[in-house]
Amino acid sequence: MIELRRLPDWRRRFSNEIDRVRLTPFSWGAHDCGPGLAGNIVRAITGIDVAAPYRNRYTTLAGALRVMRNDGFNSLADLAASIVPEHDHVSQARVGDIAAVPMPTSFGFALGAVNGERIFVLMPDGIGTVDLLDATRAFKVG
């Protein structure tokens, strides 16, 4: 697990990254909820690209599942927990942390970026938000 520290201007960097994400079309392996949203938020806040090992390793849903499973994970949240420390409870998450929202998919979860009582998540038409308490796991970013 990597020790992460937030950069002094992390709030500005977080905001800028969310603005950039809003304008980026979905793309497996480049701009999905893993490397594209969660990974880019962590990189913006800390300067460390924790998602580098997963970027561009797949270009389809099936490829993403194959990579996740071949790397030994049953869910996207378990993969995130292998990289970033997990909070004991979602209520401990603060702005910029990563949250895992249960989803009825083979990934088990979608990853998003905490913004107070809301979580930024990727939606088919861009970016949206869900309630923080929709998440069942959260990960500390610095």
C-alpha positions in Angstrom: 0.0 0.0 0.0 1.3 3.5 -0.9 1.4 6.2 1.7 -0.4 9.2 0.3 -0.1 12.9 1.3 -2.3 15.6 0.0 -0.6 18.5 -1.8 -0.9 22.0 -0.3 -3.3 23.1 -3.1 -5.3 19.8 -3.2 -8.7 21.5 -3.0 -8.0 23.5 -6.2 -6.6 20.5 -7.9 -9.6 18.4 -6.8 -12.0 21.0 -8.2 -10.1 21.3 -11.5 -10.0 17.5 -11.9 -13.8 17.2 -11.4 -14.3 20.0 -14.0 -12.0 18.1 -16.4 -13.9 14.8 -15.8 -17.2 16.4 -16.6 -16.0 17.0 -20.2 -14.3 13.6 -20.8 -16.3 10.9 -22.6 -16.4 7.4 -21.0 -13.7 5.0 -22.2 -12.8 1.6 -20.7 -9.2 1.7 -19.2 -8.8 5.4 -19.8 -11.9 7.1 -18.4 -14.0 4.7 -16.4 -14.7 4.8 -12.6 -11.3 3.2 -11.8 -8.4 4.8 -13.5 -10.4 7.6 -15.0 -12.3 9.0 -12.0 -10.9 7.5 -8.8 -7.3 7.2 -10.1 -7.2 10.7 -11.6 -8.7 12.2 -8.3 -6.0 10.5 -6.3 -3.3 11.8 -8.7 -4.7 15.3 -8.7 -4.8 15.5 -4.9 -1.5 13.7 -4.1 0.6 13.9 -7.3 0.9 10.0 -7.2 -0.7 7.9 -10.0 -1.9 4.9 -8.0 -3.9 3.7 -11.0 -0.9 3.6 -13.4 -0.8 -0.2 -13.3 -4.3 -0.3 -14.6 -4.4 2.5 -17.2 -4.9 1.3 -20.7 -4.6 -2.4 -19.8 -8.1 -3.0 -21.2 -10.5 -1.4 -23.6 -13.7 -3.2 -23.0 -15.9 -4.2 -20.1 -14.8 -7.9 -20.5 -11.2 -6.8 -20.5 -11.7 -4.8 -17.3 -13.2 -7.8 -15.6 -10.4 -10.0 -16.8 -7.7 -7.7 -15.5 -9.5 -7.3 -12.1 -9.9 -11.1 -11.7 -6.4 -12.0 -13.1 -5.0 -9.6 -10.5 -6.8 -11.6 -7.8 -9.8 -9.4 -6.9 -13.4 -10.3 -6.8 -14.7 -6.7 -6.7 -13.5 -3.2 -7.6 -13.7 -2.2 -3.9 -11.3 -5.0 -3.0 -8.9 -3.8 -5.7 -9.1 -0.2 -4.3 -8.5 -1.5 -0.8 -5.2 -3.1 -1.9 -3.9 0.3 -3.0 -5.5 2.9 -0.6 -6.2 2.5 3.1 -9.8 1.9 4.0 -11.8 3.9 6.5 -13.5 1.9 9.2 -16.8 3.5 8.2 -18.1 5.5 5.2 -19.0 8.4 7.6 -15.2 9.0 8.1 -14.7 9.9 4.5 -13.8 13.5 3.7 -13.7 15.6 0.5 -11.4 13.9 -2.0 -11.5 10.4 -0.6 -12.7 7.5 -2.7 -16.0 5.8 -2.1 -17.3 2.4 -3.3 -21.0 2.3 -4.1 -22.5 -1.2 -4.5 -23.7 -2.0 -8.0 -25.5 -5.0 -9.5 -22.6 -5.7 -11.9 -19.8 -8.1 -12.1 -17.5 -5.4 -10.6 -19.7 -5.3 -7.5 -19.0 -1.6 -7.0 -18.5 1.7 -8.8 -15.9 4.1 -7.5 -16.5 7.8 -6.9 -15.0 10.8 -5.3 -16.4 12.1 -2.0 -17.6 15.7 -2.0 -19.1 16.2 1.5 -22.4 14.4 1.8 -22.4 13.6 -2.0 -20.2 11.3 -4.1 -19.2 12.3 -7.7 -19.8 9.3 -10.0 -19.6 8.7 -13.7 -23.0 8.5 -15.4 -23.8 7.7 -19.0 -24.2 11.4 -19.8 -21.2 12.7 -17.8 -20.9 13.1 -14.1 -23.5 12.9 -11.4 -23.8 12.6 -7.7 -25.2 10.0 -5.2 -25.6 10.3 -1.4 -22.5 9.4 0.6 -24.5 6.8 2.6 -25.1 4.9 -0.7 -21.5 3.8 -0.4 -20.6 0.9 1.8 -16.8 1.3 1.7 -14.5 4.4 1.6 -10.8 4.9 1.1 -8.5 7.5 2.5 -6.6 9.7 0.1 -3.8 11.3 2.1 
